[in-house]
Amino acid sequence: MYTQKIAITFENHKQNVQKMAKIEEIQDIVVQTRRDILRMVHKVNSGHPGGSLGCTEFLVTLYNELMDLNDGFDMDGIGEDLFFLSNGHISPVFYSVLARKGYFDVDELNTFRLIDSRLQGHPTTHEGLPGVRIASGSLGQGMSVAIGAAQAKKLNNDPKLVYSLHGDGELQEGQNWEAIMYASGKKVDNLIATIDLNGQQIDGSTDTVLPMGDLKAKFEAFDWEVLEIKEGNDVQAILNGMQEAKNKTGKGKPVCVLLHTVMGNGVDFMMHTHAWHGKAPSDEQLATALEQNAETLGDY
């Protein structure tokens, strides 16, 4: 009995060490991704750093731990989890995550927003960039696409999940609510839609521009399963919350995750304000921001 207890204790310790190592690995990618975002936007003096920085922990964790992905990339995505970015203006974080995951060469990040680059300001499919499944320039459309993909998986008896990401200000678009109503009505229960709840949009706070009230109550009124990740910039909280979301799939209802994030997270002068929604840092500001995010995996 005593030997058994020692063995169990050792195994638990081993598992804890492995979890800590994984979180450290993810955190290294997070910091390097922040550097990528800042350098991309600064080089062309154009882009959206605020929301990109706010979603960095989420997207890095999603692609490096949570999603079941095939090797390589094809548009059919059969037998693997799918992700759809609806708020396409946060393309810098999406491109960095895809590159660091190996979808294309990291050096290509150096072409962000340049003429003839595959890395346009908003992702587009006609550029043929691996990892990009939809064009997402106009807001409000990603929910409908994700639902369609989820239904296609059901028709094909594909048990994998569909994930999507949406801005909170984006929910002011009416098409979302038609899609949200449809998803529950058709029992699209292989979908996890995450809302980046940072309370900011291009013209100010969401409460100032157009208050949306209690989003949890709204989604529940549309008959969705809803959970919240209060610490949306914490890797462990994301892992815990998204695992809970996965556990809620397959039970007759689509799943919504309300992810509470901080716009501009990781760069002190960009945090908690809409001012950096679509503004590039100056040379001096870039230097300060990079000092706060020391190189971990190597700059492109």
C-alpha positions in Angstrom: 0.0 0.0 0.0 2.8 2.4 1.0 4.7 1.6 -2.3 1.5 2.2 -4.2 1.0 5.6 -2.6 4.6 6.6 -3.5 4.1 5.5 -7.1 0.9 7.5 -7.4 2.5 10.6 -5.8 5.5 10.3 -8.2 3.1 9.9 -11.2 1.1 13.0 -10.1 4.4 15.0 -9.7 5.5 13.9 -13.1 2.3 15.0 -14.7 2.5 18.4 -12.9 6.0 18.9 -14.2 4.9 18.1 -17.7 2.0 20.5 -17.5 4.3 23.3 -16.2 6.8 22.6 -19.0 4.0 22.8 -21.6 2.7 26.1 -20.2 6.2 27.5 -20.3 6.6 26.4 -23.9 3.3 28.1 -24.8 4.3 31.2 -22.9 7.5 31.4 -24.9 5.5 31.3 -28.2 3.1 33.9 -26.8 6.0 36.4 -26.1 7.6 35.8 -29.5 4.2 36.2 -31.2 3.8 39.6 -29.5 7.2 40.6 -30.9 6.1 39.5 -34.4 2.8 41.5 -34.1 4.7 44.7 -33.0 7.4 44.4 -35.7 5.0 43.6 -38.5 2.7 46.6 -37.8 5.6 49.0 -37.1 7.4 48.1 -40.4 4.5 49.2 -42.6 3.0 51.7 -40.2 -0.3 50.0 -40.6 -2.4 47.3 -38.9 -4.2 46.4 -35.7 -2.0 45.6 -32.7 -4.5 46.1 -29.9 -6.8 43.2 -30.6 -4.0 41.1 -31.9 -2.1 41.4 -28.6 -5.3 40.8 -26.6 -5.9 37.4 -28.3 -2.3 36.2 -28.4 -2.6 33.8 -25.5 -5.8 32.4 -26.8 -4.7 31.7 -30.4 -1.3 30.4 -29.4 -2.9 28.0 -26.9 -5.6 27.0 -29.4 -3.2 26.0 -32.1 -0.4 24.5 -30.0 -2.4 22.5 -27.4 -6.2 22.5 -27.9 -6.9 21.8 -31.6 -6.5 18.4 -33.2 -4.7 19.2 -36.4 -3.5 17.2 -39.4 0.0 17.5 -40.8 0.1 20.0 -43.7 -3.0 22.0 -44.9 -5.9 21.5 -47.3 -9.1 23.4 -47.6 -11.3 20.4 -46.9 -10.0 19.9 -43.4 -11.4 16.4 -43.1 -10.5 14.6 -39.9 -9.2 17.6 -38.1 -10.5 20.5 -36.0 -11.1 23.7 -38.0 -10.7 27.4 -37.0 -12.3 30.4 -38.5 -11.2 34.0 -37.7 -14.2 36.3 -38.0 -12.6 39.6 -36.8 -10.0 39.5 -39.6 -8.4 42.8 -38.7 -6.4 41.0 -36.0 -4.5 39.3 -38.9 -1.1 40.0 -37.3 -1.6 37.5 -34.5 -3.2 35.0 -36.8 -0.3 35.1 -39.3 2.3 34.8 -36.5 0.5 31.9 -34.9 0.2 30.1 -38.3 3.9 30.7 -39.1 5.2 29.7 -35.7 3.1 26.5 -36.0 4.8 25.7 -39.4 2.0 26.5 -41.9 4.5 28.7 -43.8 8.0 30.1 -43.4 8.3 32.5 -40.5 10.4 34.8 -42.7 7.3 35.6 -44.7 6.0 37.7 -41.8 8.4 40.3 -43.1 6.1 40.8 -46.1 3.0 41.8 -44.0 0.7 44.2 -45.9 3.2 44.8 -48.7 2.0 44.8 -52.3 1.7 41.3 -53.7 2.2 39.8 -50.3 0.1 36.8 -49.2 -0.2 38.4 -45.8 -2.7 41.1 -46.5 -4.3 43.4 -43.9 -7.3 41.1 -43.7 -6.8 37.4 -44.6 -8.0 36.3 -48.0 -8.2 32.8 -49.5 -7.2 33.9 -53.0 -3.7 34.5 -51.8 -3.4 30.8 -51.1 -1.9 31.2 -47.7 -1.9 27.9 -45.7 -4.1 28.0 -42.7 -6.5 30.7 -44.0 -9.9 29.2 -44.8 -12.1 32.3 -45.3 -11.7 35.9 -46.3 -12.6 37.9 -43.2 -12.5 41.6 -44.0 -16.2 42.5 -43.4 -17.2 41.8 -39.9 -20.1 39.6 -38.8 -19.8 36.8 -41.3 -17.5 34.3 -39.5 -20.3 32.8 -37.4 -22.3 31.8 -40.4 -19.3 30.2 -42.1 -18.3 28.3 -39.0 -21.8 27.0 -38.6 -21.8 25.8 -42.2 -18.5 24.0 -41.7 -19.8 22.4 -38.5 -22.9 21.1 -40.3 -20.7 19.8 -43.2 -18.7 17.8 -40.6 -21.9 16.3 -39.3 -23.0 15.4 -42.8 -19.6 13.7 -43.4 -19.7 11.9 -40.1 -16.5 13.8 -39.1 -16.3 13.9 -35.3 -13.9 16.8 -35.2 -14.8 20.3 -33.9 -15.1 23.8 -35.4 -13.8 26.8 -33.5 -14.4 30.4 -34.3 -13.3 33.8 -32.9 -15.3 37.0 -32.9 -14.9 40.5 -31.5 -17.3 41.8 -29.0 -18.0 44.9 -31.0 -18.5 42.7 -34.0 -21.6 41.3 -32.4 -23.3 44.6 -33.1 -23.7 43.2 -36.7 -27.2 41.8 -37.0 -26.2 38.8 -39.1 -24.5 37.2 -36.1 -27.8 36.9 -34.3 -29.5 35.3 -37.2 -26.7 32.7 -37.2 -26.8 32.3 -33.5 -30.5 31.5 -33.6 -30.0 29.1 -36.5 -27.1 27.2 -34.7 -29.2 26.4 -31.7 -32.3 25.7 -33.8 -30.4 23.1 -35.8 -28.5 21.7 -32.8 -25.0 22.5 -34.2 -23.3 21.1 -31.2 -19.8 20.6 -32.7 -19.1 24.4 -32.7 -17.3 26.4 -30.1 -17.6 30.1 -30.8 -15.3 32.4 -28.7 -16.1 36.0 -28.1 -13.1 38.3 -27.5 -14.7 40.3 -24.7 -12.2 43.3 -24.3 -14.9 46.0 -24.2 -13.2 48.1 -26.9 -13.8 48.9 -30.5 -12.4 51.3 -33.1 -14.4 54.4 -31.9 -14.3 53.8 -28.1 -15.6 51.4 -25.6 -18.3 49.0 -26.6 -20.5 50.5 -23.9 -20.1 54.0 -25.4 -20.6 53.0 -29.0 -23.5 50.6 -28.6 -24.0 48.8 -25.2 -24.8 45.1 -25.7 -26.0 44.3 -22.2 -25.6 40.9 -20.8 -24.0 38.7 -23.5 -24.2 35.6 -21.4 -27.9 36.0 -20.9 -28.4 36.8 -24.6 -26.6 33.6 -25.8 -28.5 31.6 -23.2 -31.7 33.1 -24.4 -30.8 31.8 -27.9 -30.3 28.3 -26.3 -26.6 28.1 -26.4 -24.3 26.6 -23.7 -22.2 29.5 -22.4 -19.2 29.6 -20.2 -16.8 32.4 -19.3 -13.0 32.6 -19.0 -12.5 35.5 -16.7 -8.7 35.5 -17.1 -8.5 35.4 -20.9 -4.9 36.3 -21.0 -3.8 33.5 -18.7 -2.7 30.3 -20.5 -3.8 28.0 -17.7 -7.2 29.6 -17.5 -7.6 29.2 -21.2 -6.6 25.6 -21.1 -9.1 24.9 -18.3 -11.9 26.9 -19.8 -11.6 25.5 -23.3 -11.4 22.0 -22.1 -14.6 22.6 -20.3 -16.1 24.0 -23.5 -14.9 20.8 -25.4 -16.7 18.7 -22.7 -19.9 20.5 -23.5 -19.9 19.7 -27.2 -22.0 16.9 -28.6 -24.9 17.5 -26.2 -27.4 19.2 -28.6 -26.3 22.8 -28.2 -23.6 25.0 -29.7 -21.1 26.4 -27.2 -20.1 30.0 -26.6 -17.0 31.0 -24.7 -16.9 34.6 -23.4 -13.2 35.3 -23.2 -12.4 38.3 -21.0 -9.2 39.9 -22.5 -7.3 43.1 -22.3 -6.7 45.0 -25.5 -3.0 45.5 -26.1 -2.1 42.9 -23.5 1.7 42.6 -22.8 2.6 46.2 -23.7 1.8 48.5 -20.8 1.1 51.7 -22.8 -1.3 49.9 -25.2 -3.4 48.2 -22.6 -7.0 49.1 -21.5 -7.7 51.6 -24.4 -9.2 51.6 -27.8 -6.4 54.0 -29.0 -4.3 51.1 -30.3 -7.1 49.3 -32.1 -5.6 50.3 -35.5 -2.4 52.4 -34.9 1.2 51.4 -35.4 3.9 52.2 -32.8 6.7 54.7 -33.5 10.3 53.7 -33.4 10.6 54.7 -29.8 7.4 53.0 -28.8 8.4 49.8 -30.6 11.7 49.7 -28.7 9.8 50.1 -25.4 7.3 47.4 -26.3 10.0 45.0 -27.4 11.9 45.6 -24.1 8.8 44.4 -22.3 8.7 41.2 -24.5 12.2 39.7 -24.7 13.0 37.5 -27.7 12.3 33.8 -26.9 12.3 31.8 -30.2 14.2 34.1 -32.5 12.9 37.1 -34.6 12.1 36.6 -38.2 
